[in-house]
Amino acid sequence: MPYKDPKSPAAIESQRRRAKKWRDKNKNNIKTKHPLRTDYFKNYGKNSPVMYKLRTIHNWKRRGIIDTDYEALFEYYLNCTECMICLNRFDKRINKHLDHDHDTGEPRFILCRSCNIGLMSTN
């Protein structure tokens, strides 16, 4: 018999009992995840330069960066090794940011994280 309030403690406990009963009954039929296959899909594209390029350009478009040639912009972004304001070298890929004008969407600089945050706070 269904409960009037499906979120009541009795209804939730009943659902848990039914789920456990189903798992115990069907535990031989449930496929276990193959460890090599899950590692493959978990790390798929993380180290691939093609996927990095596609993901980066997609993120730029989603954030409102407008450019005529994203391929050339990405090549310039990859080849830039130091911040255009403080001239510090980029030690990690995560510290490199493409700064853009939020009104027009045009890219301006390739900055380190601290300079990018500093520019955002002054606008």
C-alpha positions in Angstrom: 0.0 0.0 0.0 1.5 3.3 -1.0 2.2 5.9 1.7 0.3 9.2 1.7 3.6 11.1 2.3 6.3 9.5 0.1 9.0 11.4 2.1 7.9 10.1 5.5 10.4 8.0 7.4 8.3 4.9 7.1 8.1 5.3 3.3 11.8 5.9 2.9 12.6 2.9 5.1 10.3 0.8 2.9 12.1 2.0 -0.2 15.4 1.1 1.3 14.2 -2.4 2.2 12.8 -3.0 -1.3 16.1 -1.7 -2.9 18.2 -4.0 -0.7 16.0 -6.9 -1.4 16.3 -6.3 -5.2 20.1 -5.9 -5.0 20.4 -9.1 -3.0 18.2 -11.0 -5.5 20.0 -9.6 -8.6 23.6 -9.3 -7.4 24.8 -12.0 -9.8 23.2 -10.2 -12.8 24.6 -6.7 -12.0 27.7 -6.1 -14.1 30.7 -5.0 -12.2 32.8 -2.2 -13.7 36.0 -3.3 -15.3 38.8 -1.3 -13.6 40.8 -0.7 -16.8 37.8 0.4 -18.7 36.7 2.9 -16.0 40.2 4.4 -15.8 40.3 4.8 -19.6 37.0 6.7 -19.7 37.9 8.7 -16.5 41.1 9.9 -18.1 39.9 10.1 -21.7 40.9 13.3 -23.4 42.7 14.8 -20.3 46.1 14.5 -21.9 45.0 14.7 -25.5 46.1 18.0 -27.2 43.1 17.8 -29.6 40.6 17.5 -26.7 42.4 20.3 -24.8 42.1 22.6 -27.8 38.5 21.8 -28.4 37.6 22.2 -24.7 39.5 25.5 -24.4 37.9 27.1 -27.5 34.5 25.9 -26.4 35.0 27.5 -23.0 36.1 30.7 -24.6 32.9 30.8 -26.7 30.8 30.0 -23.7 32.3 32.8 -21.7 31.6 35.4 -24.5 35.0 35.7 -26.2 34.4 36.7 -29.8 37.2 36.3 -32.4 37.3 35.7 -36.1 40.0 33.0 -36.0 39.9 30.8 -32.8 42.6 28.5 -34.2 45.2 31.3 -34.5 44.2 32.7 -31.1 44.7 29.3 -29.5 48.1 28.9 -31.2 49.1 32.3 -29.8 47.7 31.3 -26.4 49.7 28.1 -26.4 53.0 29.8 -27.4 52.7 32.6 -24.8 55.0 31.7 -21.9 54.8 34.7 -19.6 52.1 37.1 -18.3 51.8 40.3 -20.4 51.6 42.5 -17.3 53.9 41.2 -14.6 56.1 39.1 -17.0 56.1 36.1 -14.7 56.5 32.7 -16.5 53.5 30.4 -16.4 54.4 27.4 -14.3 51.2 25.5 -14.8 48.6 25.5 -17.5 45.9 26.4 -15.0 47.5 29.7 -14.2 47.2 31.0 -17.8 44.1 33.1 -18.5 42.8 34.8 -21.7 41.5 38.2 -20.6 38.8 39.8 -22.7 36.6 42.9 -22.8 33.3 42.0 -21.3 31.4 44.6 -23.4 32.7 43.7 -26.9 34.0 40.2 -26.2 37.4 40.9 -27.9 40.4 39.2 -26.3 43.0 41.6 -24.8 45.8 39.8 -22.9 47.1 36.5 -21.8 47.6 36.9 -18.1 48.5 35.0 -15.0 45.8 34.3 -12.4 46.7 37.1 -10.0 46.9 39.8 -12.8 43.5 38.6 -14.2 41.9 38.8 -10.8 43.5 42.2 -10.3 42.1 43.5 -13.6 38.6 42.1 -12.8 38.5 44.0 -9.5 39.4 47.3 -11.1 36.6 47.2 -13.7 
